[in-house]
Amino acid sequence: MSKDNKKRFTKKRKIFVSLLILFLILVGSGIGYAAHLYNKTANIVTDSHEKVGRDDETSPLRDGPVDPVEDNVSVLFIGVDDSEHRDSKNSRSDALILATFNKNDSSIKLLSIPRDTYVYVPEVNYSTKINHAHAYGGPLATIETLEEFLHVPVDYYVRMNFNAFVEVVDSLDGIRFNVPYEIVESDSGDVRDAIHLYPGYQLLDGEEALALARTRKYDSDVERGKRQQEILKEIAKEVTSASSLFKLEDVLTAVGSNMKTNLTFAEIRGFLSYGLNETIQIENVNLAGSGGYMENGGGWYYQVEEESRVQTQNELRYHLGLDSSETSNDFLEHPHEFN
């Protein structure tokens, strides 16, 4: 593994641990204030708990229920825009990241699924962009679509909205970031040109950080992804700094009030070993493909290469300890191509 890759893994570990399981910081600190926050975290997770709506909350691609303490598991992170001016039931997903966890080697694989990926959506029985699935049927429809596409079980989900991002940054009194160029963007309430930033290293509040993270008109989707990673890194750095200790209650409140998950607090504690392991390995997994307009006027889509889809499927199944040779026509045989 190259030094650059090791550095990237270290950054991703810090980002992932900080944003996925904030309470790990509290559990390990061993002070009275942390005990208070530990209890608060338990209450927040309880209030945010929402079942996905499957028998025993178990994926049909599993032989039975799983437990993060004992088993290799997967978590789907769904980022949505369901601010007050939108109908939350019809919100599309703006970001989808599937994380698989392997207990034996303390490793995590992160698969980012492009929002415009052309897939079959079981909820509506036709193919469209994967980010539409949430609008059709919430987390369950999104999970079923991804399982259909990759034949990889999705054991848990965490759904968060843009309010969480804005409120977390504001609860930290902002983050310092080097804005690469002048931008003029709408805010989270879709107020046109409400955010105007100039190039340079500066303090950003939540709305400004979100605008910079979301903008796509000044560069490319690839650069947007890199920029988001750097912004998350700065948030993680601030969250884990000693100066932010007494801001963590506000951070937890911001996350909890804007999150839904089928994870229980006991199950979340099952991920403790990953957060405390200094040698944990985190690897990004990507789907190769190309984008273009469909000839029938159906809009712009990202078409994943079949070879890449199968390779990713096998890689994630192997990481979960599942037989990569197992296939199911019910989940795989939907070869939807551009017309």
N, C-alpha and C positions, 0 to 999 in steps of 0.2 A: 504494500500500500504506500502511495506517495505521501510526502509531507503535506502537500496541498490538500489531499483527500483527508488525511488525519485532522488537519485544521478544520475542514468543512464538517467532519463528523463531530468534532468537539463543539463547534458553534451550534449545530443542529441539536445536539444533546441538551445543551443549555436552554435553547429555545423551547424544545419539546417538553422537557421536565418542568420548566417554569410555567408554561401556558396550559399544559395538560393536567398536571397535578400540583397545584400551588400549595396544597396542604402538606406536601412532603417537607417543605421548608420549615413549616411550623412544628411538625412532629419531631424533627431532628434538633430543634433549637434548645429544648430542655429548660425553658424559662416559664414563669407564671403566665406571662402575656400570651405565650404560644398555646398554653393549655386553654385559655379563653378562646383563642382563634380556632383551635382544634374543634372545640364544641360548636363554634359558629359554623365552621366548615361542614360538620356533620349535619347541622340543621339546614344549611343551604342546599346540600346534596339531596336531602330528604324532600325539601320543598320543590326541587327541580326535577325530581324523579318522574318519569313518564314512560310507561311501557310502550314497546313498539307495536304490540298487537299480534304476536304469534304464539302458537301453542308452547307453553313453558318458556316463552321468550327465546326459543332455540331455533337456529337456522335449520332448514330442511336439509342442508348439506352436512349437518352433524349427525352423529349417531345418538347423541344425547346432550344434556346440559353440560356447559363448561364452567370452569372456575379459574380466574386469573392467578390464583395462588398455586394451582397445580398444573394448569394446562397452558398450551400456547393459544393465544386468542387474538382477535382482530377488533379494531375500533374504527368506525367511520366518523370522521369529523365533517360536519356540514355547516358551512357558513352561509347565512341567508340575510336578505334585506327585508325585514318585516317591521320597519319603523311605523309610527302611528298613522302616517298618511297612506299606508298600503294595507291591503287585506292580507294578514299573516297566513291565512289558510291557502292563499294563492301565490305565495312568494316562491320565486325560483331560487335554487341554490347558486350562490356566487362562487363558492369554493368547495371542493370535495377532496379530502385526503384520507386514504385508507392506510391505517397503520397495522402491521402484524408484529406480534411479540413472541419471541422464542425464549423460553425459560432456560433451556439447557446451555445456551451460549450467551445469554443476556444480550440479545441483539434485537434491533427494531428495524423494520423496513417501512419506508414511507412512499406510498404511491400517490402522486398528484394526478387527478383525472381532469383533463381540459373540459371546461364548462360547455363547450360546443360539440363535444364528442357525439357522433351519430350512433345511437344504440336503439335496441328494441325495448320498449317500456311495457311490461306486462299489465300494468294498471289500465292502460288504454288500448292495448293490443295493436300498437303500431310503432314505427320507429320515428324518433325525433331527437333533439338535443337532450343530453343526459340531465342538464340543469332544469328541464321542464318537469321531470318526474316528481320533484318535491311539490310543485304547484298542483299536480294531479292527485297526490295522495300522501303528502308529508314524508317523514322519515321512512315509513314502511315501504312506500312506492320507490323511494330512492334506493333503499337497501335491496329490494327485490330486483330492481333494474341492474344494479351492480353485480349481484350474484348471478343473474342471467347472463351478463356480459362476460364475466371472468370465471364463473364456477368456483369462486372462493367464498367461504362462509363469512358473513358479517355478524359477529357476535354481539357487538355493542355499538351504540352511536352516541355522539355528543353534538348537539345542535346549538349554535350560538349566532346571535345577530350582530349587526354593525354597532348597535348601542353599546354592546359589551366592549368593543374595541375603543370607542370614543370615551366611555366612562372609565375604563382602566387607565388610559393615558391621562385623563383629567385627574383621576384619583392619585396619580403619581406626580401631579403638578407639572405634567408635560414631559416630553423627551427632547433631547438635543440631537439634531440630525443635519447632515450636509445636503441641502436641497440642490439637486444637480442643475436645475434650470428654472426659469420663470414658468409658473403654471397659474391658470385661471380655471377653477372648477366649481361645480355645484357642491353644496354641503349635503349632509345625510338627509336633510328634509327636502332635497331637490330644488333648493333655492338657487337659481341660475347665477353663476359668477360670484357666489358668496365667499369663496376662498381664493385669495390672491397671494401667492408666495413668490419671493424673489430668490435667486441663487445664493447659496452660502450656508455656512454652519449656523444654526439658530435653534431657539426653543419653539417647539411645536405643541399646540394644544391638541385635544382629541380629534376635533373636526379637521384641523389642518393635516394631522398625521394620516387620517383616513382618506382625505382627498388625494394626498401624495401616494398612498398605497394603492388606491383604486384607479387612478388615471391611466388611460391606455392610448391617448391621442398624441402623446409627445415622443413615444418610442415604440417598442414592440412588446408583445406578450412575454417574450423571454426576459427582456429587461425589466418589465413590470414584476415578474416573479422574483428576480434578483433583488429588486428594490424592497419588495414586501419582506423578503427574508432578512434584509438588513434592518428594516424597521422593527421587526419582531425581535431581532437580536438586541436592539437598544431597549425595548420594553423589558425583555428578560433580564438584561443587565441591571436596569433600574429596580425591578421587582426584587432581585436577589441582593441588592446592596444594603449595607447596614443602615444607611440613612433612611431607607424606605420601610424599616421594620414597623413603625407605628402608622404606616399608610396601608399596611396589608389588609386591615379590616375593611377599608373602603374598596380595595381591589377585589376582595372576595365578594363583597356586596354587589359590586358592578358585574362580576362574572355570574354570580348566582341568580340575579334578577333577570338575566338575559340568556339563560341556558336551560336546555331540556336534555335529559339523558336517561337511558334505561339502566345505567350503572347505579348500584346501591353504594352507600358509603363503605360497606364491608368489602365490596368488590373493588372499589377504587384503592383501598388499602392493599389489595393484592398486587398492585403495581409498584409498591414501595421498593422492592428489590431492584427494579430498573432504575429508579431515581437515585438510589444510594450507591449504585455500582459505578466506581470511577472508570472501569474499563469497558463500559457499555459501548456497543457498536451501533451506529445509526447510519443507514444507507438509503439514499434516494433511488427510487425506481421510476422509470419513465416509459411512457407508451409512445412508440414511434408512429408517425403517420403524416398526413398532409391535409391541408384545408382547401376548400373550394366551394363554388356555388353549384347547387344541383340543377340539372338541365330543366327540370319541371317547375323551376321557380320557387323551390322550397326554402331558399335562403342559403346562408353560409354555414358549412358544417366541417368538423374535424373528423376525418376518416382514419381510424386506427388500422395499421397494417396487420393482417391476420397473423403473420409470423410473430410480430411483436406481442399481439394479444395472447397467443398460445404460450410464448416464452414467459411472459409476465404471470400468466395463470399458473404455470408449472413452478415458477420461482416462489411465488407467494404460498402455494399449497405445500411445497417442500418446506418452506420456512415455518409453516404451522404444523409440520409433522404429518401431513396428509399425503396419500399416494398421488403423485402428480400424474399418473397414468389413468386415474379414475376420470371418467367422463359420463355425462348424462345428456341424452338427446333433449330432455325437457329443459335443460339450461343452456345448451350450446348450439343447437341446430337452428340458428336464425341468421343465415348469411345475407344480411341486408347490404346491398351495394348501391353505389351511385348509378342513377339511370342515365 
